[in-house]
């Protein structure tokens, strides 16, 4: 008997149009996603206040869009949107997309717009090549850039002005939780040697 998964095509639906899901992530993308998921999952597990899902979970938004975000967070208060045997049906509290060449434009435009219009409270865009995270917070129905966070190389740091150094941010306050802060080094460190 053949495995049905062989024939299952992975796709997202945007505005009623089907798009094939991106090819498998490269190791850089996968490692960043794992590291961030681990930090968030450890927190939600310890505090018993939410659930973290990686990119193999379908999210059906109220407007009809179907996405597979790189990372999805659902708080305990909104956990009723989770069908544990099927998918997430509703609006997650937080979504993270890790940019890749094949998904970059959609992540920055139509998906961002859809997350905003459906009421996702917090949206992170992680750029693995720039080693940066842009955090958007929903305020009055519109995303506001809450902050841009970058892990600078020694060379880049030395070339920043004093004003740029003073403005640099290295800890991300996760708005959907009272006391969770994610350090930029927790996402972009390379475990054994940096």
Wavefront OBJ file of the C-alpha trace (Angstrom):
o trace
v 0.000 0.000 0.000
v 1.406 3.384 -1.020
v 1.642 6.242 1.400
v -0.955 8.915 0.553
v 1.562 11.607 1.518
v 3.456 10.864 -1.692
v 0.523 12.263 -3.645
v -0.340 15.138 -1.328
v 0.701 18.469 -2.762
v 1.607 21.082 -0.192
v 0.172 24.487 -1.033
v -1.029 27.775 0.364
v -4.144 29.617 -0.764
v -3.906 33.376 -1.159
v -6.965 35.276 -2.334
v -8.544 32.072 -3.627
v -5.497 31.155 -5.742
v -3.377 28.110 -4.888
v 0.395 28.447 -4.673
v 2.715 25.511 -4.223
v 4.470 25.709 -0.874
v 8.147 26.503 -1.021
v 10.700 23.768 -1.421
v 12.275 22.308 1.699
v 14.148 24.859 3.751
v 17.921 25.056 3.635
v 19.876 24.286 6.819
v 20.284 27.982 7.701
v 16.529 28.577 7.534
v 15.789 25.372 9.438
v 18.296 26.064 12.199
v 17.076 29.640 12.794
v 13.500 28.431 12.915
v 14.380 25.656 15.346
v 16.272 27.986 17.667
v 13.435 30.511 17.799
v 10.798 27.791 18.208
v 12.785 26.295 21.076
v 12.913 29.607 22.967
v 9.192 30.246 22.475
v 8.159 26.660 23.198
v 10.240 26.454 26.371
v 8.526 29.615 27.601
v 4.971 28.536 26.748
v 5.555 25.068 28.201
v 7.021 26.415 31.453
v 4.209 28.970 31.842
v 1.458 26.731 30.454
v 0.173 29.699 28.445
v 0.331 28.734 24.778
v 1.424 26.493 21.945
v 4.140 26.833 19.297
v 3.940 25.218 15.863
v 6.491 25.085 13.074
v 5.956 25.166 9.323
v 4.175 21.862 8.857
v 0.822 23.085 10.252
v -1.918 24.550 8.059
v -3.484 27.803 9.268
v -6.926 28.572 7.824
v -7.591 32.283 8.293
v -11.170 33.635 8.462
v -10.794 35.420 5.092
v -10.254 32.097 3.279
v -6.468 32.261 3.024
v -4.577 29.085 3.882
v -0.992 29.547 5.019
v 1.779 27.430 6.449
v 3.688 30.019 8.470
v 7.240 29.170 9.430
v 6.217 29.538 13.058
v 2.806 30.019 14.668
v 2.002 30.844 18.289
v -1.448 30.372 19.798
v -1.988 31.520 23.380
v -3.961 29.506 25.883
v -6.801 32.043 25.648
v -7.279 31.416 21.915
v -6.429 27.691 21.889
v -9.966 26.858 20.734
v -8.822 27.548 17.153
v -6.594 24.460 17.254
v -8.024 21.242 15.859
v -5.324 18.883 17.105
v -5.987 16.277 14.410
v -6.286 18.650 11.457
v -5.109 22.270 11.483
v -5.504 25.708 13.007
v -8.829 27.296 12.065
v -8.781 30.956 13.043
v -6.391 33.747 13.920
v -3.119 32.860 15.664
v -1.740 35.355 18.159
v 1.710 35.487 16.570
v 3.217 34.447 13.256
v 6.867 34.331 12.156
v 8.066 34.061 8.572
v 11.733 33.390 7.766
v 12.563 34.987 4.437
v 13.875 32.881 1.583
v 14.389 33.804 -2.067
v 11.261 31.905 -3.138
v 8.920 33.346 -0.475
v 10.386 36.788 0.261
v 7.964 38.875 -1.811
v 4.843 37.075 -0.522
v 6.036 37.223 3.109
v 6.604 40.984 2.873
v 3.424 41.848 0.979
v 0.312 39.691 0.577
v 0.940 37.472 3.599
v 1.769 40.432 5.814
v -1.397 42.170 4.594
v -3.488 39.041 5.238
v -2.101 38.567 8.747
v -2.863 42.232 9.448
v -6.411 42.207 8.067
v -7.248 38.975 9.922
v -6.012 40.374 13.240
v -2.769 38.474 13.963
v -1.456 40.488 16.924
v 2.269 40.086 16.286
v 4.171 39.383 13.054
v 7.914 38.788 12.860
v 9.913 38.795 9.644
v 13.271 37.071 10.093
v 15.944 37.697 7.458
v 18.601 34.987 7.803
v 21.036 36.705 5.450
v 20.889 40.140 7.085
v 20.644 38.502 10.532
v 17.718 40.741 11.343
v 14.189 40.584 12.733
v 11.459 43.141 12.040
v 8.627 42.999 14.571
v 5.169 44.318 13.697
v 2.489 44.818 16.349
v -1.191 45.202 15.480
v -2.529 48.555 16.702
v -5.986 49.789 15.746
v -6.187 47.179 13.006
v -2.884 48.154 11.344
v 0.654 46.858 11.744
v 3.126 49.227 13.286
v 6.838 48.453 13.111
v 7.676 47.927 16.767
v 11.379 47.469 16.154
v 14.155 46.222 13.914
v 16.769 44.024 15.524
v 20.101 43.031 13.957
v 23.042 40.869 14.943
v 25.983 42.916 13.709
v 29.304 41.457 12.693
v 32.323 42.953 14.466
v 33.210 44.761 11.245
v 29.744 46.271 10.816
v 29.538 47.264 14.483
v 32.862 49.138 14.275
v 31.553 51.080 11.274
v 28.327 52.244 12.908
v 28.094 55.799 14.176
v 27.666 56.396 17.897
v 24.048 57.343 17.187
v 23.438 54.069 15.292
v 25.038 52.057 18.089
v 22.843 53.780 20.674
v 19.716 52.966 18.620
v 20.608 49.290 18.105
v 18.271 46.808 19.806
v 19.287 43.289 20.817
v 16.358 42.031 22.887
v 12.860 41.541 21.485
v 9.933 41.887 23.885
v 7.240 39.460 22.746
v 4.075 41.546 23.091
v 1.611 38.663 23.412
v 3.231 37.516 26.668
v 3.865 39.551 29.811
v 7.491 38.733 30.451
v 9.074 37.014 27.439
v 12.151 38.607 25.896
v 14.058 36.941 23.054
v 17.703 37.862 22.628
v 18.832 38.365 19.053
v 21.856 36.150 19.848
v 19.460 33.316 20.760
v 18.315 33.312 17.133
v 21.511 34.081 15.213
v 24.287 32.441 17.208
v 25.832 29.412 15.538
v 26.095 27.150 18.554
v 29.793 26.255 18.563
v 31.528 29.114 16.857
v 30.040 32.397 15.774
l 1 2 3 4 5 6 7 8 9 10 11 12 13 14 15 16 17 18 19 20 21 22 23 24 25 26 27 28 29 30 31 32 33 34 35 36 37 38 39 40 41 42 43 44 45 46 47 48 49 50 51 52 53 54 55 56 57 58 59 60 61 62 63 64 65 66 67 68 69 70 71 72 73 74 75 76 77 78 79 80 81 82 83 84 85 86 87 88 89 90 91 92 93 94 95 96 97 98 99 100 101 102 103 104 105 106 107 108 109 110 111 112 113 114 115 116 117 118 119 120 121 122 123 124 125 126 127 128 129 130 131 132 133 134 135 136 137 138 139 140 141 142 143 144 145 146 147 148 149 150 151 152 153 154 155 156 157 158 159 160 161 162 163 164 165 166 167 168 169 170 171 172 173 174 175 176 177 178 179 180 181 182 183 184 185 186 187 188 189 190 191 192 193 194
